[in-house]
Amino acid sequence: MNLPTNKPQKEVNVATLPRGLYILKIVTGKQTIIKKVILQ
């Protein structure tokens, strides 16, 4: 899987926690977005 290198640096981290709780952290050059998702 090759990602384009001409786009701004982007990092995506996904942490898996018990009971179907996912924390999605998206880090870009300008902002940090943290989303909490609970799967039912």
MARKOL-243931 format. One record per atom (N, C-alpha, C, O): residue number from 1; residue in one letter; atom name; x, y, z. Coordinates in steps of 0.02 Angstrom, whole numbers, plus 50000, padded with zeros to 5 digits. Example, Ala and Ser with C-alpha at 12.3 -4.5 7.8 and 13.67 -1.06 7.14 Angstrom:
2
[1,A,N,[50660,49716,50390]],
[1,A,CA,[50615,49775,50390]],
[1,A,C,[50660,49835,50390]],
[1,A,O,[50712,49834,50423]],
[2,S,N,[50642,49888,50354]],
[2,S,CA,[50684,49947,50357]],
[2,S,C,[50645,50002,50394]],
[2,S,O,[50670,50057,50402]],
This chain:
40
[1,M,N,[50043,49940,50000]],
[1,M,CA,[50000,50000,50000]],
[1,M,C,[50044,50062,50000]],
[1,M,O,[50080,50075,50048]],
[2,N,N,[50040,50099,49947]],
[2,N,CA,[50082,50158,49940]],
[2,N,C,[50041,50222,49948]],
[2,N,O,[49989,50230,49916]],
[3,L,N,[50065,50266,49991]],
[3,L,CA,[50030,50330,50001]],
[3,L,C,[50065,50385,49962]],
[3,L,O,[50126,50385,49956]],
[4,P,N,[50026,50431,49935]],
[4,P,CA,[50055,50488,49898]],
[4,P,C,[50102,50528,49944]],
[4,P,O,[50086,50540,50002]],
[5,T,N,[50159,50548,49917]],
[5,T,CA,[50207,50585,49958]],
[5,T,C,[50202,50660,49947]],
[5,T,O,[50237,50699,49979]],
[6,N,N,[50157,50680,49902]],
[6,N,CA,[50151,50752,49888]],
[6,N,C,[50100,50785,49934]],
[6,N,O,[50091,50846,49932]],
[7,K,N,[50067,50746,49977]],
[7,K,CA,[50019,50775,50024]],
[7,K,C,[50053,50790,50090]],
[7,K,O,[50105,50761,50106]],
[8,P,N,[50024,50836,50129]],
[8,P,CA,[50051,50853,50195]],
[8,P,C,[50056,50792,50239]],
[8,P,O,[50018,50744,50231]],
[9,Q,N,[50103,50794,50285]],
[9,Q,CA,[50115,50737,50329]],
[9,Q,C,[50053,50724,50372]],
[9,Q,O,[50027,50769,50405]],
[10,K,N,[50031,50662,50372]],
[10,K,CA,[49970,50645,50409]],
[10,K,C,[49980,50580,50447]],
[10,K,O,[50005,50530,50420]],
[11,E,N,[49962,50581,50511]],
[11,E,CA,[49971,50521,50552]],
[11,E,C,[49904,50501,50581]],
[11,E,O,[49868,50542,50610]],
[12,V,N,[49888,50437,50575]],
[12,V,CA,[49825,50412,50602]],
[12,V,C,[49839,50356,50651]],
[12,V,O,[49869,50305,50633]],
[13,N,N,[49817,50365,50712]],
[13,N,CA,[49827,50314,50763]],
[13,N,C,[49760,50290,50789]],
[13,N,O,[49716,50329,50806]],
[14,V,N,[49753,50224,50793]],
[14,V,CA,[49691,50196,50819]],
[14,V,C,[49707,50151,50878]],
[14,V,O,[49744,50103,50872]],
[15,A,N,[49678,50167,50935]],
[15,A,CA,[49688,50127,50995]],
[15,A,C,[49625,50087,51009]],
[15,A,O,[49570,50115,51010]],
[16,T,N,[49634,50023,51020]],
[16,T,CA,[49576,49981,51035]],
[16,T,C,[49572,49967,51109]],
[16,T,O,[49619,49940,51138]],
[17,L,N,[49516,49984,51139]],
[17,L,CA,[49506,49973,51211]],
[17,L,C,[49451,49921,51221]],
[17,L,O,[49413,49908,51174]],
[18,P,N,[49446,49893,51281]],
[18,P,CA,[49394,49843,51296]],
[18,P,C,[49324,49870,51285]],
[18,P,O,[49313,49930,51282]],
[19,R,N,[49277,49824,51279]],
[19,R,CA,[49205,49840,51271]],
[19,R,C,[49191,49880,51208]],
[19,R,O,[49145,49921,51207]],
[20,G,N,[49229,49869,51156]],
[20,G,CA,[49214,49900,51092]],
[20,G,C,[49224,49975,51091]],
[20,G,O,[49190,50010,51053]],
[21,L,N,[49270,50000,51132]],
[21,L,CA,[49282,50072,51133]],
[21,L,C,[49344,50088,51091]],
[21,L,O,[49398,50062,51104]],
[22,Y,N,[49335,50130,51042]],
[22,Y,CA,[49391,50147,50998]],
[22,Y,C,[49406,50222,51004]],
[22,Y,O,[49361,50263,51003]],
[23,I,N,[49470,50237,51010]],
[23,I,CA,[49490,50307,51010]],
[23,I,C,[49530,50320,50947]],
[23,I,O,[49583,50291,50936]],
[24,L,N,[49503,50363,50905]],
[24,L,CA,[49537,50379,50842]],
[24,L,C,[49570,50447,50847]],
[24,L,O,[49537,50498,50857]],
[25,K,N,[49636,50447,50839]],
[25,K,CA,[49672,50510,50843]],
[25,K,C,[49703,50525,50775]],
[25,K,O,[49743,50487,50749]],
[26,I,N,[49683,50581,50747]],
[26,I,CA,[49709,50602,50683]],
[26,I,C,[49752,50664,50692]],
[26,I,O,[49729,50716,50715]],
[27,V,N,[49816,50658,50675]],
[27,V,CA,[49862,50714,50683]],
[27,V,C,[49882,50741,50615]],
[27,V,O,[49909,50706,50573]],
[28,T,N,[49868,50805,50605]],
[28,T,CA,[49889,50838,50543]],
[28,T,C,[49936,50896,50561]],
[28,T,O,[49948,50909,50620]],
[29,G,N,[49960,50930,50511]],
[29,G,CA,[50008,50983,50523]],
[29,G,C,[49976,51043,50558]],
[29,G,O,[50012,51083,50588]],
[30,K,N,[49910,51049,50554]],
[30,K,CA,[49877,51109,50582]],
[30,K,C,[49834,51094,50642]],
[30,K,O,[49822,51137,50684]],
[31,Q,N,[49809,51031,50647]],
[31,Q,CA,[49762,51018,50700]],
[31,Q,C,[49765,50945,50723]],
[31,Q,O,[49790,50902,50687]],
[32,T,N,[49740,50933,50782]],
[32,T,CA,[49735,50865,50808]],
[32,T,C,[49662,50849,50823]],
[32,T,O,[49629,50884,50861]],
[33,I,N,[49639,50796,50792]],
[33,I,CA,[49569,50777,50801]],
[33,I,C,[49566,50711,50839]],
[33,I,O,[49595,50661,50818]],
[34,I,N,[49530,50712,50895]],
[34,I,CA,[49523,50651,50934]],
[34,I,C,[49449,50632,50937]],
[34,I,O,[49407,50671,50959]],
[35,K,N,[49434,50572,50913]],
[35,K,CA,[49364,50550,50911]],
[35,K,C,[49357,50487,50953]],
[35,K,O,[49398,50441,50948]],
[36,K,N,[49305,50485,50993]],
[36,K,CA,[49290,50425,51032]],
[36,K,C,[49229,50392,51002]],
[36,K,O,[49176,50423,50996]],
[37,V,N,[49236,50329,50984]],
[37,V,CA,[49180,50293,50953]],
[37,V,C,[49165,50231,50994]],
[37,V,O,[49209,50190,51007]],
[38,I,N,[49102,50224,51013]],
[38,I,CA,[49082,50164,51050]],
[38,I,C,[49039,50121,51003]],
[38,I,O,[48986,50142,50981]],
[39,L,N,[49063,50061,50989]],
[39,L,CA,[49026,50016,50945]],
[39,L,C,[48974,49979,50984]],
[39,L,O,[48986,49953,51039]],
[40,Q,N,[48914,49976,50956]],
[40,Q,CA,[48860,49942,50990]],
[40,Q,C,[48850,49872,50962]],
[40,Q,O,[48806,49835,50985]],
